[in-house]
Amino acid sequence: MDIASLFSVNNKTFVITGGAIGIGLMAADGLVANGANVYIASRNEENLKRESERLTASGPGKCQYVVCDLLEYDQVEALVREIARREPNGVHVLINNAVLVTSKPFIELTESDMVRDITITLQRPLTLVQKFLPLLLKTATDNDPARVINVTSVAAMTALSVSNTLYPSCKAGLAHMTRDLAQKLAPYNVNVNAIAPGLFATILYDQQNELRKKAAINSIPLKRLGHKADAASAIIYLSSTAGAYVTGAIMVIDGGVLVKP
């Protein structure tokens, strides 16, 4: 058994929503470094252009981008059409990573806040799986299924005093969607899994004051944040032949937060 081949994502085509920052960018970075053909999508063209050029320059894979505001349904359809035009042979992996987080307390949430967050974090992943399914089916085989990977959160699995209920509720819905779609798409050789990250070294963490940063680190049994390699390695495993028999799984990557006494 050749380990390099088992975990290879070389020449596979990925689409990552919210791919210009955070966990999505960490995944893109690791995938391109291992020879994948990656498309990142978000509404910020400046970030997309900068990161896609950086990743392609570092290689050996390549990174392209498509501007898409997922709140606008016509742009979602345009995203799928554009990927289909560029990749007529199909897509191997769809990664639903885009998220919208309203920071207001629960009591101050408006109907508009709720609709926006639910649309991006919960509804759009379902829409995207449906719309990308024809492209995923083009690459799906018995031995190497096409994949959908949803990025949920440890917040989906526990009550957090700092949350406004909206974010963890959306992420919990995404986790259940993952399991349900895994059952429905298995006959078509499409595996559906999720990763549930804990605290990672992202822009959101960097924006906290030093006291909150220290408290965050102390809350993690492994006493460190998640890094790029932690996110990318999980994505690579679930996308490779090594993960071909895994579907309906929620892979927790949290440094031990959920098992803390």
C-alpha positions, 0 to 999 in steps of 0.5 A: 500500500503506497501512502503517497498515492493513498492520500493524494489529491494531485490533479483533483478539482476542488471548489471552496466557498469562502475560500479567501480567508480562514479555514477555507484559505487554509484548505486551499493552501494545503490542497494547492501545495499537494497538486490540486486544482482549486477554485476559491469563491467569495464576494471580495475580489481583492482577497480572491485575486491576491490569494489565488495568485499567491497560491498558484505561484507557490504551486505545484497545483493551481488556484483560480477564483470566481467572485460570488455573493452567496446571498444572491441566488443568481450569483450562485447559479452563475458560479456553477455555470462558470465552474462548469464552463472551465471544468467540463470534466467535472468537480471532485470535491465541493467544500462548503465553508462560507459563513456569515456571523452576526455578532449582536446579542440574541435579544438584539437580532433582527429578522434580517440578521437571521435570514442573512446568517441562515441563508449563507451558513445553512441554506446555501450549502444545500443549494450548492450541493444540489447545483454542483451534483451533476459536476460531482457525478462526472468524477464519481467512481466506486473506488474514488467517490466524489466528495462534499465536505461541509465546514461546521463547528464545535459550536454545533455540539455544545452550548456556548455562553458567548454565542447568540444562538444563531451561529451554533444553530446554523452549524448544528443544522449543517451537521445534520444536513451532512449526515442526511445527504450522506445517506441520500447521495451514497448510491451515486458514489458521492460521499458527504462529510464535515469537519468541526473546527474549534479555535483556529488562528484566523482573523477572528481570533487575531481581532480579540484583545490579549486577555481574550486570546489568553483565555481562549488558549487556556480553554483548549486542553492541547493549549494551542490554536489550530493551524493551517496543517490541522485543517488542511490535513483533515480536508486532504484525508476526506478528499483522498482515496484514504477517505473513500469509505468515510461518509456521514462523519463529523470530524472534530478538530478542536484540540480536545475542547469537547472532551474537556471535563 
